[in-house]
């Protein structure tokens, strides 16, 4: 594996100029620049997925994942009264693999259904890959959720919320001080420090040194989506790694070439994420009238949609090597956190209040 660039990255130079001119920046500003800078941002310059990239997502592990999401979409559409046309939205669609597999399943599960495919994607590189893979679906692209067209929609967000910028605060004797990104004394490195003055809007007590993460961008996005679903109908499916109970802790991490690296070492050259606070997302959706389903473990969600049966059916027509690969993929998608994604990844559903229990979620009052 190649090491991260030893020389300062172009984005480091730009961030250093901003810090010298205006002072240290918040973590949310730093993450936004690292991932979305129009020229040097991580997602603007590369395809980060796959074994040659920096990480692998569930749709790239097995076609079964996207196919079962397609089954979920078909069942949710039926619960909505099977509208003749429907906006099908994916947030952060990667290479388009999940949508391609979901649409293939939908052709069988919901024949004759009309879907208008919309992709919220800012990366020119990934848009090109999505365009090639999904050309038959004639997708439309959006930079933000605000430009999505009116009408009932089913929204899928797989590993989307984890990459949205967050603010962090550390408990000190004087109160909650915001974590800021500044320059080392010699100006050659980025370092994380604290604001000298506490933020008086942050309340609550905790032991000194405890870190509080506020996913402001994720909550704003969820509120906008939930409000839309309440007004116009539909449902949202969010799949990501994170926790279901609120708490303290620093989960900021950077990944490059399938290994963890220093988040401040080479801005623009590594993926930055934090664990998703599903309880906060659910509360944000509920505050705008959305009906909350879950969250549940990814293992339970996929098995509830028939992943075990789907894997066994595929193995019947497979060679021994293919059958082994199918079983390995099943294990990676459902095994506990240390061996797979089954319990680390959670699934949250949000819907119009008129919808009952969504597929693969337990019934709620």
N, C-alpha and C positions, 0 to 999 in steps of 0.2 A: 504494500500500500504506500502511496505517496504521502509525504508529510504535507501539512498546510504550508502555504508560501512563507519562506523565511523573511522576505522583504515586506515592508508595509504595503498593504493593499491600497488600491486607488480610493476605496471607500474610507479606509482609515485616514488618509490624508484629508479628505473632505470633512470627516467628523472632527479631526484635530483642529482644523481651521475654525469650525463652528464653536468648539469649546474655547479656543483661545479668544475668540471675539465676544462670546456671550456667556461663557461659564459652563459648568457641567450640565449635562442633559439628563432627563428622566429616562428610566428604563423603557418606557413605552415609546419614546422618541427613538431611542437606540434600536429597539427591535424593528420599528417601522422602517428605519433607514436600512438596516441589515437585510431585511427580507424584501422590501418593496421600493428601494431607491430606483428611479427611472432608468439609470444607466448601469449602476454597479450592484443593484440588489440581487440577493441570492436567487430568488424565483424569477427574476427578469433575464437571467443570463444562461440558464442551463436546464437540462432535464435531470432532476435530482433523484429519480426513482430507479430501482432495479439494482442488480449486483454491480453494475458499472457506475452507479450513482452513489448516493450517500445513505439511503434507507429504502426499505421495502414496505409497501402498504398491503393490506389484506386483499384488495382486488388483484394485485400482482402475484399473490401467493397461489391463488386458485380461481378459476372461472366460477366455481361453485358460490363464492361469496357474492359476486355481482348478480348471478342468476337468482339467488334467494332474495336479494334486495328487489329484483324484478317481481318475484312472486309476492313480496310484501306490498309493492306498489299496486299490483293488480288487485289484491284483496282489499287494500285501502280504497282504491277507486270504486270497487263494488260497494263498500260501506257508504261511500258518498253518493250512491245512487247511479253509478256508472255513467257519468256525463259523457256526451259524445266526443267532446274535445276537452283537453286538460293541459295546463302548463306543467311540464316536468322539468324541475330545476335541480341542478347539482352545484353545490358550492365547493370550489377548489377541486375540480374534477381530474387533476393529474394528467395522465396520458389519455384519458377517456375510456380506460379499460372497464371501470365499473359500469358506466353508462352503456357501453357496447354490450356487455354481458346481460345487463338488466333489460335492454331493449330486445335482445334475442329471446329471453324468457317471456317477455310481455307479448311477443307475437303468438306464443302458444297459450299463455294464461289469460290474455285479454284480446283475442282476435277482433280486428275491426275497430279497436279503440284509437282515437286520434290524439296524439301527444305532440305538443309544441315544446321542443327541447330548448332550454335556456341554460347557459353555463356562465357562472360567475368566476371569471379567471382574468388575472392581470398579466400573466407571463406570456410574452410573444412566442417564446420557445414552446411552451406547453399548448398554447392555442393552435400552433401549426400542427402538432401531433394530434390534437383533438379533432381538428378539421379533417385530417387524413383518415382517421379511424371512424369518424361519425358522419362522413359526408352524406350518406343516405338519409340521415335524420335531419339534415339541413338545420343544424343548431344556430342559435343566435347567442352572441357573447355580451357580457356585461362586466363593467369594472366593479360595480357595487350592487347590493341588493335593492337599492333605491330605484334603479332603472328597470326592474323587472316589470313586465306588463300586468295589467289588471286581470282578474279572473281567478277561479279556483286553481289551486296548485298543490302538487306534492313536491316537497323539497327534501333533497338528500344531502347531508353534510358528513362525509367520511374524512376524519383527520383534518378538519377545517378549523375548529375553534381553538385547538392547541397552539396554532401559529399566530393568533391575533395578539397584538401588543398588550402588555400588562404594566401596572405600576406596583412597586414594592415599597414597603415601609418596615423599618426595624424599630422595635421598642427600646427606647433609652429612658433614662431617669426623667428627662424633661418631657417625654411624650413620644409620639410616633414620628420618626424622622424618615423622609423619603430617601430611598437609595438612588444615587445619581452616578452617572458615568463621566469620569474626568480623565485627565492625563497624569501620567507618572511625573515626578519632579524633573526628570530629564526630557520629558516630552516624547518619548519613544514608544510608550505603551499606553493602552487604555486600562483604567483601574476603576473599581467600584468603591464609592464612598457614600457618606451620608450628608444630607442637608443639615446645616448647623441649627436650623430652627424647626421645631416640630410642626406638623400639620394639625391645627386645632380642630379640623373637621373630622379627624379620625378619633373615635372614642373607643372605650373598652380597655381593660387592663390585661396585662400579660407579663411574664417574666422578662427581664432585660435580655436583649439579644434575639428575641423571637421575631420571625419575619412574617409579615402579612402581605399577601398578594391580592391585588384588586384587579380582576379581569374586566376593566372598564369597556374595552372595545367589544369583547365577546358579549357582555350584557346588553350593550346598546344594539348590537346586531340581532340578538335574540328577541329583544323587545320589539324591534321593527318587524321581524318576521312573525312573531306571535300576533301582533296587532293586525297585520295583513291577513293572517289566517282567520282571525275572528271576524274581520270585515267581509272577506271574500270567499272563505271556505278552503278546506284542504287540511294537509297534515305535513309535519316535518319529522324527519328521522335523522338524529345526530349520533354518530358513532365516533368515539375517541377514547384515548387513554386518560384516566383521571380518577377522582375520588367522589364518593356519594355523600360524604359528610363534611360540613365546613370545618376548617381547622387552619393551623398555622404551619409555615414551612416554606422553604425555598426549593421549587422544583424546576427552576430555569435550567435548561440543558442545551448543549450544542452538539450536533452530530455531523461528522464528515467522514467519508469513506468507511461508513459502518462502524465508526468508533466515536466515543465521546471525547470532546476537545474543550478547551477553555473558551467560554462564550465571548471573551473579549480579545482573543488572540489574533484573529484574522477576519474582521468584519466584512460581510459579503461573501465569504467563502464557506460558511457552515450554516446548517439549518438551526434556527433557534425556536424552541417550543417551551411551554410549561404544561403541567398536568391540568386538565380541565376540572373546574369545580362544578360538578353536575348539580349540586344542591343550589348553587347560585343561579345557574342557567334556568333551572326549573322554577325558582322563585321569580326570576325576571319574566318568564313566559306567563306565569300565573298572574302576575301583577297587571298584565295587559289583557287578561281574560282568557288566555289559552288553557286548554285542557291538557294536563300533564300526565304522561304515561311513563312509568318507570322512574329512575333508570334501572336497567337489569344488566347482568353480565353478558358480554358478547356470546359466551358459550351457551347460555340459556336461550338467548334470542335466536341464534342460528339453529340450535337443535329444535327449538319450537317451530321453526319454519321447515324442518325436515332435512337438515344437513346430513345427519347420519344415514338416512335412507337414500339421499342423493348420492353420497359417496359410495355406498354399497352398490347402487344401480350402475354407476359408472365403472366400478371395478369388474362387474360381470362381463363387460365388453373390452376389458383392458388386457394388455400383456402383463406378465409378472412385474416388469419394471414400472410400467404405468400404474399398476395397482399399488405398488409400494409408494410411488410419488403421491397418489391420491390420498392414501392413508396418512402420509407424512403431512400433507397439506391440512387434512382434517385435524390432526393433532396440533399443528401450529396455530390454527384458528381457534381451537377450543381448550387447549391445555392451560393449567394454572399459570400465573404470571411468570414464574421463573423459567418455564419451559415453552410458553406460548402466550397467546393474546387473550385467552379465554376469560380470565378474571380481571386483568389489568384494564382491558377495554370495556367500556360501558356503552349502553344504548339507551337513548332518551327519545321519547316521542312527544310531540306537541300537536294538538289538533283543534279544529273548530269545536266549540262546546257541544254541538249537537251530535257529534260522533261518539259512539260508545267505545268499548275497549278496542284498541288497535291490534292487528295480528301480532302474535308472539309476545304480547304484553299481558300481564295479569289484569283481570277486570278491576276497575276502580269505581268508587262510589260516584 
